[in-house]
Every structure is written in C-alpha cells, then in structure tokens.
C-alpha cells in the first residue's frame, strides 16, 4: 500500500512531538531531583549540625554522665566520669537492689565465660544463702562465725518482700537482702526462692560454692573448717535418692512424660551446697522447671524434688548425693524436731558432729559429714553462744 504525501507529513509531526514530550519529561524529573536533593540536604544539616538537639553534645554528655553515675553507684570505689565501666563493678556487685524480673535475672546469671583463665586474681568465696520468714534469731552466732573472714564469703538473704532486717552497719548481714517475693511452704515458690538466691549470688564471679540455709540453721564448725571443706571438694552436696513410697515416687505425675520418667524421679533435702557450674545449670534451666511448676502441685513439694531430679538426670556425676545439714526426723511427721535451749549442751553438739556415720568426701570416707544443723528455736541462742568458743572453736 502506498502512503500519500499528507500521511508522511503527519507521521513526521507525530514523531517530532513524541521526542519533545520525552525531552520535557526528562527535564521535569531532573529539576525535581535537584529540588528534593536540596531539601534533603537542608533537613540532614538541621539534625546533624552542632546546634541540633537530637544528637547534641549536651544530650550525649548528659547520657554519659547519668550512665556513669549509675555505674559508679555499683562500684566499690569512685571512678572518673564519664565512663565507669570498671571490671570491679562487673565482677563484684555490692548493691543487691535491682529491678530485674526473675527471667531477666536468671538470664544474666546464666552467662558463663568460655575463657577459663581469669583476668584478675580470683579468691574463691562461699556464698551463704538464707531463706527466712523474717528475723534471723541466730544472727549474733553467725556474726561470730564470720568474724575476720570477710574476703572469703558472701551473704544473701531472701526474706518476705515487706521485711527489713535490722542489722548494724558493721554486720556482714547489713544490706544483703535481695529483691524477694512471697514464699509458701510446699509450693513451687520455695524453688523460686532458691533459684533467685542462686542467681543473685552468681552475679559475683568470685562466688565458687553456694550453700542454702534457713533462719533455724546453726554452724557446727568454725569458718576456716567449713571453707576448706567446700573449696576443697570436687562434688556438690545435694541429697538425691529414690524413695519408692508414696512420699517419693507417689508424688510423681505421669503428665511429666516423656521428659521426666518415673525411674528418674528423685527426692532430697532442700538444704543443699553446690559448686558454681551446678548452680549455673539450675538457673539456666527453663524446660524442667516449668514441668515442675505445672505438674508438681501440693502435696508434691517441688523444693524436695526439682533439684534432686534435675541433677540426677543431667549432672549426677558432679554430686555427692548427700546433704551437709543435719536434722532430726525421729519425731515423724512432715516437720523435723525443734530443739529448744534446754536441750542444747556440749554433748548434744558433739553428738551431731560425731554421730558415728561415715560419708564420702572426694571419693574417700570421712566422719565429718555435717557442717550445719537445724532446726533450732530462738531460745537456743544463748547456750550456743556459750559453746561457740569451746566446741565450735569460733
């Protein structure tokens, strides 16, 4: 088909018009880009200029100073502003007051360095952890026990949250209450308190051994003997045994299957002593603790089964399977015998210390099996103070 001359002219005009539109579109985009670039540049200069408030020198300095003051409050010695990230403040927190939730606390306490060589001279300490329902009737006895050994121990107190322990400023118990919650006997809240104490004590990297005590506990030996016993041990002291009766296996809940089987179920005294690695395993556990929290209801007594079962399942080789706290169950019933002041004599204390039984210590036999005893009434304080120098040697 042959196009007419008019058609050719129309096509040429259309092609020229299309090119003109393309050129104009390019110019519009180019000009718009320049305008946007200038506006953005001015916006950035506004925020990042020395006069800007968002990242101004005054704001940064204020943040650094406030952070420095917060860190300095945790440090043993004053440190220069604005940076107070000191090794001492990290390793040895002296202020036990914090606002961490249990989950936050357990996560923080579970941090374990892979590097085994310490970058500081580490003197291992024993953490004495007390679960109390209020006052410490034997505080004068314990103060005598701890006297002149400050470098070798730490103290942690789990009390009712509204209780304040009136300890003098020169007492080793002064300021040693941790953020606590209410505890009910026979419930998982007791296991919560144990884990809370362990977690707070783990924050101090010098704590190597951890012993759980109550307000009715007393020491049977002097501090150097107890310290050497724990620091020199290759094992933890957690009672863990298979009780086939209704007070042992009878408390097992089959809803814990398949994670916890009946043959793995263990029972033991809640009054334990353990090494740092075992304490870290316990505060790091979520899975098995949640099983106990869900299925070990009264009268299951999680405090008698959770740690013994958990250690038996995963860390039994690290455990001596015995407690170091003596108690008298001869009366029967759910509670041990209470010892009043009139029964506390030199012969009574010596009988506990040398009760004729043998136990394992670092794979050898020893007659020194119990370092502490419970359950003592407040009336026993005076007789115990009288016996502390002649019998306990402190």
C-alpha positions in Angstrom: 0.0 0.0 0.0 1.4 3.4 -1.0 1.2 6.2 1.6 0.2 9.7 0.4 2.4 12.7 1.0 0.0 14.0 3.6 0.3 10.8 5.6 4.0 11.1 5.6 3.9 14.7 6.9 1.5 13.7 9.7 3.9 10.8 10.8 6.9 13.2 10.9 5.0 15.7 13.0 3.9 12.9 15.4 7.4 11.7 15.8 8.7 15.2 16.5 6.1 15.8 19.1 6.9 12.5 20.9 10.6 13.5 21.1 9.6 16.9 22.5 7.5 15.2 25.2 10.4 12.8 26.2 12.8 15.8 26.5 10.3 17.7 28.6 9.7 14.7 30.9 13.5 14.3 31.4 13.8 17.9 32.3 11.0 17.7 34.8 12.5 14.6 36.5 15.9 16.3 36.6 14.6 19.5 38.1 12.6 17.6 40.7 15.6 15.5 41.7 17.6 18.7 42.3 14.8 20.2 44.4 14.5 17.0 46.5 18.2 16.8 47.0 18.5 20.3 48.2 15.6 19.9 50.6 17.0 16.6 52.0 20.4 18.2 52.4 19.0 21.0 54.4 17.0 18.5 56.6 20.0 16.5 57.4 22.1 19.5 58.2 19.4 20.6 60.6 19.6 17.3 62.6 23.3 16.8 62.5 24.5 20.3 62.9 26.3 21.2 66.1 23.2 23.1 67.2 20.9 20.1 66.7 19.2 18.8 69.8 18.7 15.1 68.8 22.4 14.3 68.9 23.7 17.5 70.5 26.8 17.5 72.7 24.8 18.3 75.7 22.5 15.4 75.2 25.3 12.9 74.8 27.2 14.3 77.7 24.0 14.1 79.9 23.5 10.5 78.9 27.1 9.6 79.6 27.1 11.3 83.0 23.9 9.6 84.1 25.2 6.3 82.9 28.5 6.9 84.7 26.7 7.8 87.9 24.6 4.6 87.7 27.6 2.5 87.1 29.6 4.3 89.8 26.8 3.5 92.3 27.5 -0.2 91.8 31.3 0.2 92.1 33.3 -0.3 95.3 35.5 2.7 94.6 34.7 6.1 93.0 35.6 6.2 89.3 36.1 9.2 86.9 33.2 10.4 84.8 32.0 10.0 82.1 33.0 6.3 81.7 32.7 3.9 84.7 32.6 0.5 83.1 35.0 -1.0 85.6 35.9 -4.6 85.9 35.4 -4.5 89.7 31.8 -3.2 89.3 31.0 -6.0 86.8 32.7 -8.8 88.9 31.6 -7.9 92.4 28.2 -6.1 92.5 27.9 -4.7 96.0 24.5 -3.2 95.7 22.0 -6.1 95.7 19.0 -3.8 94.9 17.8 -4.2 91.3 14.6 -4.2 89.3 15.3 -7.2 87.2 12.4 -9.7 86.7 13.2 -13.3 87.5 13.6 -14.1 83.8 16.0 -11.2 83.3 17.9 -12.2 86.5 18.2 -15.8 85.5 19.4 -14.9 82.0 22.0 -12.5 83.4 23.2 -15.1 86.0 23.4 -17.9 83.4 26.2 -16.1 81.5 29.3 -18.2 81.8 32.6 -17.2 80.2 34.3 -19.7 77.8 37.7 -18.3 78.8 38.7 -20.3 81.8 41.7 -18.1 82.8 40.5 -15.2 85.0 42.0 -11.8 84.0 42.2 -10.9 87.7 43.4 -12.5 90.9 40.4 -14.6 91.9 39.9 -15.6 95.5 37.1 -18.1 95.6 34.3 -17.3 98.0 31.5 -19.3 99.6 28.0 -17.8 99.2 25.8 -18.3 102.3 22.2 -18.0 101.2 19.5 -17.7 103.8 15.7 -18.2 103.2 14.0 -16.7 106.1 10.4 -15.9 107.2 11.5 -12.8 108.9 14.1 -12.2 111.7 17.4 -14.1 112.0 17.4 -15.2 115.6 20.9 -16.7 115.3 22.5 -13.6 113.6 24.8 -13.0 116.6 26.1 -16.6 116.4 26.6 -16.2 112.6 28.3 -12.9 113.1 30.8 -14.6 115.4 31.2 -17.4 112.9 32.0 -14.9 110.0 34.3 -12.5 112.0 37.6 -11.7 110.4 36.9 -13.7 107.3 35.3 -11.1 105.1 37.4 -11.9 101.9 36.1 -15.5 101.8 32.3 -15.3 101.9 29.2 -13.5 100.6 25.8 -13.4 102.3 22.4 -13.3 100.5 19.0 -13.1 102.3 15.7 -14.0 100.8 13.1 -12.5 103.2 9.4 -11.6 102.9 9.4 -8.6 100.5 8.0 -6.2 103.1 10.5 -7.2 105.8 13.6 -5.1 106.7 16.4 -6.8 108.6 17.7 -4.5 111.3 21.4 -5.2 111.1 24.1 -2.8 112.2 26.3 -1.3 109.5 29.3 -3.3 110.7 27.4 -6.6 110.5 28.1 -8.9 107.5 24.3 -9.1 107.1 23.9 -5.4 106.6 22.4 -4.6 103.1 22.4 -8.2 102.0 18.7 -8.7 101.3 17.9 -9.5 97.7 14.7 -8.5 95.8 12.4 -11.2 97.1 8.9 -12.5 96.6 6.5 -14.2 99.0 7.1 -17.9 99.7 4.5 -20.5 100.7 5.6 -23.8 102.2 5.1 -26.8 99.9 4.7 -24.8 96.7 7.0 -24.0 93.8 7.6 -20.6 95.3 10.2 -22.3 97.5 12.1 -23.5 94.4 11.7 -19.9 93.0 13.4 -18.5 96.1 16.2 -21.0 95.9 16.8 -20.1 92.2 16.5 -16.4 93.0 19.2 -16.7 95.7 21.5 -18.7 93.4 21.1 -16.2 90.5 21.9 -13.2 92.7 24.9 -15.0 94.1 26.1 -16.0 90.7 26.4 -12.3 89.7 29.5 -12.1 91.8 32.2 -14.0 89.9 34.2 -14.7 93.0 31.5 -16.9 94.5 32.5 -20.5 93.9 30.4 -22.5 96.3 26.7 -21.9 97.3 25.1 -23.2 100.5 21.4 -22.8 101.3 20.4 -22.2 105.0 17.3 -21.2 107.0 16.8 -18.9 109.9 16.8 -22.0 112.2 20.3 -23.3 111.0 23.5 -23.1 113.0 27.1 -23.8 112.1 28.8 -26.8 113.8 32.4 -25.9 112.9 34.4 -22.7 112.6 34.6 -20.8 109.3 38.1 -22.0 108.2 37.0 -25.6 108.6 33.8 -25.0 106.6 35.6 -23.0 103.9 38.3 -25.6 103.4 35.7 -28.4 103.2 33.7 -26.7 100.4 36.5 -25.2 98.4 38.4 -28.5 98.5 35.5 -30.6 97.4 35.2 -31.9 93.8 31.5 -32.5 94.3 28.3 -30.7 95.2 26.3 -31.8 98.3 22.7 -32.3 97.2 20.7 -35.2 98.6 19.2 -37.2 95.8 17.7 -40.6 96.3 14.9 -42.9 95.0 12.1 -43.2 97.5 9.7 -45.9 96.5 7.0 -44.9 99.0 4.0 -42.6 98.4 6.2 -39.8 99.8 8.7 -40.2 97.0 7.5 -42.0 93.8 4.0 -41.4 94.9 4.4 -37.7 94.2 5.4 -38.3 90.6 3.0 -37.1 87.9 2.8 -39.1 84.7 1.9 -35.9 82.8 5.7 -35.1 83.0 6.3 -37.9 80.5 8.2 -38.2 78.2 10.6 -35.6 79.5 10.8 -37.0 83.1 10.3 -40.7 83.6 9.4 -42.4 86.9 12.8 -44.1 87.3 14.5 -40.6 87.0 12.4 -39.2 89.8 14.3 -38.3 93.0 13.8 -36.8 96.4 16.1 -35.0 98.8 16.5 -32.3 101.4 16.2 -28.8 100.1 19.2 -27.7 102.2 22.0 -28.1 99.6 25.5 -27.0 98.9 26.8 -26.8 95.3 29.6 -25.7 93.1 29.3 -22.8 90.7 28.9 -24.8 87.5 25.9 -26.8 89.0 24.4 -23.5 90.2 24.6 -22.2 86.7 22.9 -25.2 85.2 20.0 -24.8 87.7 19.3 -21.1 86.9 19.7 -21.8 83.2 17.0 -24.4 83.2 13.6 -23.5 81.9 12.1 -26.7 80.4 12.2 -28.9 83.5 11.5 -26.2 86.0 8.3 -25.4 84.0 7.3 -29.1 84.2 7.6 -29.0 88.0 5.8 -25.7 88.2 2.9 -27.1 86.1 2.6 -30.6 87.5 4.3 -30.7 90.9 1.4 -29.2 93.0 0.8 -29.7 96.8 1.5 -32.1 98.2 4.3 -32.8 95.7 6.8 -30.4 97.3 8.9 -29.1 94.4 11.7 -28.0 96.8 12.2 -31.7 97.7 12.2 -33.0 94.1 13.1 -30.4 91.5 16.9 -30.0 92.1 17.5 -33.7 93.1 15.7 -34.9 90.0 17.3 -32.4 87.6 20.8 -33.2 88.9 20.2 -36.9 88.8 19.1 -36.7 85.1 21.9 -34.5 83.8 24.7 -33.8 86.3 24.7 -36.8 88.7 28.5 -37.3 88.3 29.1 -33.9 89.9 27.0 -34.7 93.0 27.9 -36.5 96.3 24.2 -37.4 96.8 24.1 -36.2 100.4 23.4 -33.1 102.4 25.7 -31.3 104.8 22.9 -30.1 107.1 21.9 -32.3 109.9 18.2 -32.5 111.0 16.3 -34.8 113.4 13.4 -36.7 111.8 12.9 -39.0 114.8 9.6 -37.5 115.7 7.9 -38.4 112.5 5.5 -36.3 110.5 6.2 -33.6 107.9 8.4 -31.4 110.1 11.7 -32.3 111.9 12.1 -31.9 115.6 12.6 -28.4 117.1 15.5 -28.1 119.6 14.9 -25.7 122.4 17.6 -24.0 124.5 17.5 -26.6 127.4 18.5 -29.4 125.1 21.5 -27.6 123.6 24.5 -28.9 125.5 28.1 -29.6 124.6 27.3 -33.3 124.5 24.4 -32.7 122.1 26.5 -30.7 119.7 29.4 -33.2 119.8 26.9 -36.0 119.1 25.8 -34.2 115.9 29.4 -33.6 114.8 30.5 -37.2 115.6 27.3 -39.3 115.1 29.2 -42.5 114.2 28.3 -42.5 110.5 30.7 -42.3 107.6 30.2 -40.5 104.3 32.0 -39.9 101.0 34.3 -36.9 100.6 36.3 -36.7 97.3 35.8 -40.4 96.9 37.2 -41.2 100.3 35.4 -41.9 103.6 35.1 -39.3 106.3 33.4 -39.0 109.7 32.8 -35.2 109.1 29.5 -35.4 107.3 27.5 -32.4 108.7 28.7 -28.9 108.9 25.4 -27.3 109.8 22.3 -28.3 111.8 18.7 -27.4 112.1 16.0 -26.9 113.4 16.8 -24.7 116.5 14.4 -22.5 118.4 15.5 -18.9 119.3 15.9 -19.9 122.9 19.0 -21.9 121.8 20.9 -18.8 121.0 22.4 -18.2 124.5 23.6 -21.7 125.0 25.1 -21.8 121.5 27.0 -18.5 122.1 28.4 -20.1 125.3 29.5 -23.2 123.4 30.8 -21.4 120.3 34.4 -20.9 121.5 34.8 -24.2 123.4 33.0 -26.6 121.0 32.8 -24.9 117.6 36.1 -23.0 118.0 35.0 -19.6 116.9 
